[in-house]
Each structure stands twice: as C-alpha cells, then as structure tokens.
Amino acid sequence: MFVVKRKNLIIVCVLIITFLTFILCFGAINEKPIGSASSKIKIVLDAGHGGIDGGVSGVNTQVKESELNLIVVKKLEKYLVDAGMNVVLTRNSEAGLYGVANSSLKRKDMEKRKEIINNAKPNLVVSVHMNKYSLSTRRGAQVFYNQDNEKSVALAKSIQESFNSMEQCVKKSSALKGDYYILNCTKYPSVIAECGFLSNPDDERLLISDDYQNDLAYSIYKGIVGYLTQTSMLYNK
C-alpha cells in the first residue's frame, strides 16, 4: 500500500514540476528561448565532507558520514531527475573538493562548493549531512536555514515537515536557524538537511539501511516539491 501511494505521489509531483517549468518558460519568453537550459528548474545537491574529511563516524559501525551523505544525495538526485529537474552535484564521488591536501583543505573545499553553486545559478541548494551530539540519546532529522533569507526558511520548513511525516519518524522537530558557511556563501535559497545522529545507535542502524536512505531521499524530494509549489517559482534568481 505504501509503495502504491509513493508511486502516485511521484506522478503528481512530476505534473507539478512540469507545470512550474512551463510557468518559468512562459515568464521568460521575451528574454530567452523557451527551450533554454536556464529556464528549467535547477537544484544543487551538496554531499557534505569527502576525501580525507570523512565528517562524523557511526558510534558502532564507524561508518563515515561522507559516505552516507553521498548515498542519500544520489538517491535524491534520481527522484529529482525523474521529475524533470536539472541537478548539479558538488561532488559525485568519495573524493574531496580541496585539490592537494594541506592545512587549508577545509577552506578550499568550501570555496569550491561556493564556486559550483554560483556557476550553476540554481533555484535552491540542499546540503546533506549526518549529525552527532555528546548525548547519545539525541536523534532525529533536523533542517537548518539562514534566518536572513526568507526563501531558505520556507524551504527548510517544507523539508522538515516532510521529515516529520515519515513513517519511521523518530522525533518531530522544527527547522532551526543556523550560521554555517554553506547557508551564507551565496544568495540562493539553501538549507542543510541533517538526516539523523550517528552518535545514536538506533539512528545509526536506520541511517545505514538502504530502505531508510530511500525514505530520507524521498522525504527531501517531497519537501522540495512542496516548496516549489508554495512559492510557484516566481522569484528572481
């Protein structure tokens, strides 16, 4: 029953995206050809960390955050592409974005992500991460946004609502403001989707599960579509 519902919703989402893309094309008809790539919905997906920067590790399995981030991003990419959207990945392998590893690798890595986002000129950015906390009881998915960007707030709330509606939702949360480089480095609506706590054994068990990874990707996808529908994509990029 759940699979059927998901398939039906994917069809509805595709129709919504098609309609929104038509609106964008129609609005740009006097400025550029309807078929131009710039008239289509474009999304940047950022898999956090990579290379020698593995991020946080699982409390029991020692699985690297960077690996899980990329898995979820690639699953999310498929949903978005199947819906007719253009997707740009900041990284599509386990390699980092810093070039030659040295003392400034983190700065170089983040600057490269900024460059990719600015070159893409996307409608929105989603950076996927896994969380960690000193108390092992802390768990659940959490979305962060730049409080000075109204569209980022709307995007974060839409994705958080989708996380909260997951069948295996372990804790309903509210989207939170955050002061992070990836949220502040460009003008485009950007959020960080923390999918769960690798410091919590139960969250870790879910996060390494293929089924749960699919659920997370699908929830982010639904949140993105909800945001696009709410805003009707009628804003200047």
N, C-alpha and C positions, 0 to 999 in steps of 0.2 A: 504493500500500500504506500509506503514512504517513497519507494522508487518511482511509482507512477506519479505521485504528487510532484516529485522533483522534476521529472520529465515535462510535465505540464507547465510548471513554472518556468522552466528554461525556454519553452516555446513562447510563453507570454513575454519573457524578458527580451527575446530576440525581436519580437514585434515592436516592443517599446523602443529598443535601440535603433531599429530601422526607422521608426517614426522620428526619433530625435535627430538622427543623422540627416533625414530629409529636411527637418527644420533648419539645421545648420547650413545645409547646402542651399536651401531657398533663400536664407538670410544673406548668404554671401554671393548671390547670383550676379550682382552688379560689380563685384570686386574681383572675382576669380572664377574659373570654370567649375561647374558643379562636380565634376569628377576628380578634382584635385585632391591630393592626399591630405592637405591642410584643412579640408572641410570635414574630415571624418573625426570621430571621437578617438582620441589618443590617450593612453594611460601608461605611466611609467610605474613599473613594479621594481622595488628595491629589496633584494635579499640581503639583509644585514650581515656584516662581517665577511669573512672569506680569506683564503690563503692562510698565513700563519696566525691571523686573528680569528680564532675559532669562536669567539664570544664565550658565553657561559656553557657549562657542561652538565649533563644529567647526573643527578645525585647517586643513582645506582648503576646506570649503564655507561656513564661518562660520554654519552653521545654529544657531539659538538652542535652547538646552536646553529652555526653557519650551515651545516648540512641540512638541518630541518628547515631553516629559513628558505633555502633554495628549493627543497622538495615542495613546500607549500606554494611558493611563487610559481613554479612550473605548472602545478595543478590549477592554480588560479588563472594563469595565462591561457590555458586551454579553454576554460569557461568563457573568458572574455573574447578570445579569438573566434570561438564558435558562435558568439553572439554578434559578430561582425565588427568588433572594435580593433583598432590598431594597438599593439602592445610593444613597449620598449623595456627591455630588462637592463638594469645597471650592471648585472653580472649574470652569466648563464652557465658558469662552471664553478668549481671549488676554488679557483684562483682568486687572489685579491686584486684590487684595482690600484695598488700603490707603486707598481713598477718594481724597481730594485728595492729590496727590503733594507731599511736603515732606520735611524732614530725618529725620522719624521714620517714613517709609513702611514700612521693613522691620519695625519693631516692630508697627505697626498691622496689617500684612499677617499676621504670625504670630499675633497676638492674635485676628484674625478667624477664622483656621483653627482655633484652640483653641475658639472660641465655637461654630463649626459642629459640631465633634466632640462637644462636651459636649451640645449641643442634640439631636444625633442619638442619643446613647446607644448607640453601635454595639457589636457583638461584637468588632470588630477594625478597625484602621486600617492602610492601606498607602499610604505616600508614595512616589511615583515620581520618580526623578531620573536625570540623566546625570552621569558623573564626569569629573574632569580631574586630571592629575598632571604634575609637572615633567618626568618622564622619559616620553618619547613611546612607550616600549616597553611601558608598563604597560597592561593591557587585561583585559577580562572583567567579568561581572556580579557584584556583591557586595551582600550584605544586612546591614544594621546593626540592632541592637536595644539596648534598655535592660537592662543586666545585672541590675537590681534587680526586674525584672518577669519571672517565670518563664514566663508565657504569651507574652510578647513573644519570649523566647528560643526557645520551641517553634515559634512562627510563623515566625521568621527562619530557623531551621534547615530547616523544611519547604520554604520558598520557595527557599532556597539549594540544597537537594538537587534541586529541580525545575530550577533554572537549570543545575546541573551535568549533568543528564541530557539537556539539549537536544542535538539532532542537530548543531548548529553551535557547541556549547560550545567556546570558545577557551581556557579555563583553568578548571580545577576549583578552587573556593575554599571556605573555611569562613566561616560567618556570623560577624560581628565585633561586639563591643560598641561602642557609640557614645554620645557625650554631646551630643545635639542637641535643640533645643527641641521639635520635633515628636514626639520619642520620650518626652519627660519632662513635657509640659504637661498630660497627662490621665492618668487611671487605666486607660484602655482599652489592651489589647494593641496595640502599634504598632511598625511596622518601616519602615525606609527601604530601598527597592529601587533600588540604583544599577545601571542596566541596561548600562552599558559606559562606556568612556573616549572622549570626544570629542577628547581630546588625542592619540589613537592613530589614524592614518589607516585602518587595517584595521577597527577597531571603528567608526569614524565611517561607513565605507562600509556596514557592516551596519546600523547604527542608523538610517540614512535610508532603508533598504529596507522597503517595505511588508510583504514576506514575513517578514522578521526581526522587525519590530514585532509582527506577529501571533504569532510564536513566543514572543516575550517575554511578551506579554499572556497567552497560553495557559499558559506556564510558571508565571507568578504565580498564575493561576487554579488550576492543579493543586496548587500549594503551599498555597493557602488551603484547598482541599477536603481535602487531606491533614491539615492542622492541625485542621480542624473534626472530621474523622473520629477523629483521635487523642484529642482532648480530649472528644469526644462532646457538646460544647457544654454540659456540666453544670457551669457555674460561675456565680457571681453577677456580674451586670453592674454 
